[in-house]
Amino acid sequence: MMKSTFASLLLLGVIGLLIFTMDISETRVLVRHGNTQKEPLEIVLEKYICTESRLPIVDLFNSAQAILPNGDTYFFNDIGNVLLWLGRQKDQNEVVVWVYAQDTARYVLAKDAWYSRVEITPMGYGFGAYEYHLYGTADYYFNEVELFALRGETLLNPMINSLLANNKL
């Protein structure tokens, strides 16, 4: 009896703490509806929340936006996050993904961008997008980096990190 009472109180305490520390302000944006033009939206830093990591977007570099066919736009603070999220979607081919290009400082279609695997990114995946092909820096296609992310071949993997750092991969 005493164990169950203690467990119940502990559970209620944890739930209460979670509710108390939740950011329920209406100033935060997780998804925008009605983007039927499927164009990238302007992001207000620290107001928009990454759909995957639930952290605020504090820098446009390495950010991404995914737009569903119904116009719902989701925001991401790391390209690796959008790749993992995209891998769980039913109709991946109908989702329009925009990534922020490091060379031109604007959003470009993810499928048209070139990618690097050794960038410093908010979540540590290492994928950086470029609008133009930079030999030796941005040599990967979208399908390749999507596969790397889904297989866990990112800078978060110590073996992959070591191989990329030593230019052996």
DADA-V95537 format. One record per residue. RES is the residue in three letters. OMEGA is omega as a letter, one per 40 degrees, with the letter a starting at -180 (NA if undefined). NEAR is the number of other ideal C-beta (glycine too) atoms within 10 Angstrom. D_CENTER is the distance of its C-alpha to the mean C-alpha in Angstrom with 1 decimal. Layout:
RES | OMEGA | NEAR | D_CENTER
RES | OMEGA | NEAR | D_CENTER
//
This chain:
MET | a | 5 | 46.0
MET | i | 6 | 45.0
LYS | a | 7 | 42.0
SER | i | 8 | 40.7
THR | i | 9 | 41.3
PHE | i | 10 | 39.5
ALA | i | 10 | 36.5
SER | i | 10 | 36.4
LEU | i | 10 | 36.6
LEU | i | 10 | 33.9
LEU | i | 10 | 31.6
LEU | i | 10 | 32.4
GLY | i | 10 | 31.8
VAL | i | 10 | 28.3
ILE | i | 10 | 27.5
GLY | i | 10 | 29.2
LEU | i | 10 | 27.2
LEU | i | 9 | 23.9
ILE | a | 9 | 25.1
PHE | a | 7 | 26.5
THR | i | 7 | 23.4
MET | i | 8 | 21.0
ASP | a | 9 | 19.8
ILE | a | 6 | 21.3
SER | a | 7 | 21.8
GLU | a | 5 | 21.8
THR | a | 8 | 20.3
ARG | a | 13 | 16.7
VAL | i | 16 | 14.8
LEU | i | 11 | 12.3
VAL | i | 14 | 13.3
ARG | a | 16 | 15.8
HIS | i | 10 | 18.5
GLY | i | 9 | 20.9
ASN | a | 18 | 19.0
THR | i | 10 | 21.5
GLN | i | 10 | 21.6
LYS | i | 15 | 18.0
GLU | i | 12 | 17.6
PRO | a | 22 | 14.7
LEU | i | 16 | 15.5
GLU | a | 7 | 16.3
ILE | i | 19 | 14.1
VAL | a | 10 | 16.2
LEU | a | 11 | 14.8
GLU | i | 12 | 14.8
LYS | a | 13 | 15.5
TYR | a | 25 | 12.2
ILE | i | 20 | 10.1
CYS | a | 23 | 6.4
THR | a | 19 | 7.2
GLU | a | 21 | 5.9
SER | a | 16 | 7.2
ARG | i | 11 | 9.6
LEU | i | 13 | 9.9
PRO | i | 16 | 11.1
ILE | a | 23 | 9.7
VAL | i | 12 | 12.6
ASP | i | 13 | 12.3
LEU | i | 15 | 11.6
PHE | a | 15 | 11.5
ASN | i | 26 | 8.4
SER | a | 27 | 6.8
ALA | i | 29 | 6.5
GLN | i | 25 | 8.4
ALA | a | 23 | 9.5
ILE | i | 22 | 13.2
LEU | i | 17 | 15.3
PRO | a | 11 | 19.0
ASN | i | 10 | 20.2
GLY | i | 13 | 18.4
ASP | a | 14 | 15.8
THR | i | 22 | 12.8
TYR | a | 24 | 9.5
PHE | a | 25 | 7.3
PHE | a | 29 | 3.8
ASN | a | 28 | 4.9
ASP | i | 25 | 3.8
ILE | i | 31 | 4.7
GLY | i | 26 | 5.2
ASN | a | 27 | 2.7
VAL | i | 30 | 4.0
LEU | i | 26 | 6.9
LEU | i | 20 | 7.6
TRP | a | 19 | 7.5
LEU | i | 20 | 9.6
GLY | i | 12 | 11.8
ARG | a | 9 | 12.9
GLN | a | 13 | 13.9
LYS | a | 6 | 17.7
ASP | a | 8 | 18.0
GLN | a | 12 | 15.3
ASN | a | 6 | 17.8
GLU | i | 11 | 18.1
VAL | i | 19 | 14.5
VAL | a | 18 | 14.2
VAL | i | 24 | 10.9
TRP | i | 23 | 11.2
VAL | a | 30 | 9.8
TYR | a | 24 | 11.5
ALA | a | 20 | 14.2
GLN | a | 19 | 15.6
ASP | a | 17 | 19.1
THR | i | 12 | 19.7
ALA | i | 10 | 17.4
ARG | i | 11 | 16.6
TYR | i | 23 | 14.3
VAL | i | 19 | 15.3
LEU | a | 15 | 14.9
ALA | a | 23 | 12.5
LYS | i | 13 | 15.5
ASP | a | 12 | 17.7
ALA | i | 27 | 15.9
TRP | a | 22 | 16.8
TYR | i | 24 | 14.7
SER | a | 20 | 15.5
ARG | a | 22 | 14.7
VAL | i | 15 | 16.0
GLU | i | 21 | 14.2
ILE | a | 10 | 13.7
THR | a | 21 | 10.0
PRO | a | 20 | 9.0
MET | i | 21 | 8.1
GLY | i | 13 | 10.6
TYR | i | 26 | 9.4
GLY | a | 27 | 11.4
PHE | i | 27 | 10.3
GLY | a | 25 | 11.6
ALA | i | 29 | 12.5
TYR | i | 21 | 16.2
GLU | a | 20 | 18.2
TYR | a | 11 | 21.3
HIS | i | 11 | 22.1
LEU | a | 13 | 23.0
TYR | a | 7 | 25.1
GLY | i | 7 | 24.3
THR | a | 16 | 20.9
ALA | a | 21 | 18.9
ASP | a | 14 | 20.5
TYR | i | 17 | 18.0
TYR | i | 13 | 17.4
PHE | a | 19 | 14.4
ASN | i | 9 | 16.0
GLU | a | 12 | 16.6
VAL | i | 27 | 13.1
GLU | i | 23 | 12.0
LEU | i | 14 | 15.0
PHE | a | 21 | 14.3
ALA | a | 22 | 11.0
LEU | i | 13 | 12.8
ARG | a | 10 | 15.8
GLY | a | 11 | 14.3
GLU | a | 20 | 15.6
THR | i | 23 | 13.3
LEU | i | 21 | 14.6
LEU | i | 13 | 14.2
ASN | a | 16 | 17.1
PRO | a | 8 | 20.2
MET | i | 9 | 22.1
ILE | i | 18 | 19.6
ASN | i | 18 | 19.2
SER | a | 12 | 23.0
LEU | i | 13 | 23.5
LEU | i | 18 | 21.2
ALA | i | 11 | 22.8
ASN | i | 8 | 26.2
ASN | i | 8 | 25.5
LYS | a | 7 | 26.5
LEU | NA | 13 | 23.7
//
